[in-house]
């Protein structure tokens, strides 16, 4: 793992005068910086505590007073990785939102009819989901978060549940954020959820689909990712598997809502 300097490392304040809170912040910032640049394999032990302490510019004794074991540090690191401000961009990145908005604007003239709205919906899904998948799930931040989830069994039993609780809370926040966006999208395009489904179920299913495909891509870069299906103009165009699957979920869980005005 490459040596990185965390914000505040190398400051004039001596290590002996730093508070425990300052030391904790500096070590976690150093670890997060390293993870964002280099990623993480499927084992938290790939993080070298000696390197982190040196790069953060703090004393070993101060660190050991805060974290009595590496596994206690790993739990705090998982919590830092799952903070809402860090997760938001991974859930709804601005680039994907811009792509979706651009499609809605470009094909606004087609949204006066149910058939036209469906064509616009398909094109928005084709472009936005593909962009989201190819952009976000190649980022080391996503790979690291997936690795942290996979690393849960490496934590001692009494802390396993705390790690699960941290990740479950982050997942619930992610799902709620996506659900709100998807509900707005359905309203814009004259759709409603079929009986038995809602925005939360939709968001959970969609994220599971995309996450599973991303993990397969992570395992093997050589697997196919696209097929040819009709586009907004009617002719065949490339559809990413993630986009095609996403569209299938929409078709299964939603139906036209003639009561919604566009």
LINPE-V594796 format. One record per backbone hydrogen bond with DSSP energy under -0.5 kcal/mol. NH is the residue of the N-H (numbers start at 0). CO is the residue of the C=O. Records with the same first field share a line. If there is no record, write none. Layout:
# LINPE-V594796
NH = CO / CO
This chain:
# LINPE-V594796
5 = 3 / 54
8 = 5
10 = 7
16 = 13
17 = 14
22 = 18
23 = 19
24 = 20
25 = 21
26 = 22
27 = 23
28 = 24
29 = 25
30 = 26
31 = 27
32 = 28
33 = 29
34 = 30
35 = 31
36 = 32
37 = 33
38 = 34
42 = 40
45 = 42
46 = 43
47 = 45
48 = 46
51 = 47
52 = 48
53 = 49
54 = 50
55 = 51
56 = 52 / 53
57 = 52
62 = 58
63 = 59
64 = 60
65 = 61
66 = 62
67 = 65
72 = 68
73 = 69
74 = 70
75 = 71
76 = 72
77 = 73
78 = 74
79 = 75
80 = 76
81 = 77
82 = 79
85 = 82
86 = 82
87 = 83
88 = 84
90 = 86
91 = 87
96 = 92
97 = 93
98 = 94
99 = 95
100 = 96
101 = 97
102 = 98
103 = 99
104 = 100
105 = 101
106 = 102
107 = 104
109 = 106
110 = 107
112 = 109
116 = 112
117 = 113
118 = 114
119 = 115
120 = 116
121 = 117
122 = 118
123 = 119
124 = 120
125 = 121
126 = 122
127 = 123
128 = 124
129 = 124 / 125
130 = 126
131 = 127
132 = 128
133 = 129
134 = 130
135 = 131
136 = 131 / 132
137 = 134
138 = 135
142 = 138
143 = 139
144 = 140
145 = 141
146 = 142
147 = 143
148 = 144
149 = 145
150 = 146
151 = 148
152 = 149
153 = 150
154 = 151
158 = 155
159 = 155 / 156
160 = 156
162 = 158
163 = 159
164 = 160
165 = 161
166 = 162
167 = 163
168 = 164
169 = 165
170 = 166
171 = 167
172 = 168
173 = 169
174 = 170
175 = 171
176 = 172
177 = 173
178 = 174
179 = 175
180 = 176
181 = 177
182 = 178
183 = 179
184 = 180
185 = 181
186 = 182
187 = 183
188 = 184
189 = 186
190 = 185
191 = 254
193 = 252
196 = 193
201 = 197
202 = 198
203 = 199
204 = 200
205 = 201
206 = 202
207 = 203
208 = 204
209 = 205
210 = 206
211 = 207
212 = 208
213 = 209
214 = 210
215 = 211
216 = 212
217 = 213
218 = 214
219 = 215
222 = 219
226 = 238
228 = 226 / 236
230 = 234
233 = 230
236 = 228
238 = 226
240 = 224
243 = 239
244 = 240
245 = 241
246 = 242
247 = 243
248 = 244
249 = 245
250 = 246
251 = 247
252 = 248
253 = 249
254 = 191
256 = 189
257 = 255
259 = 256
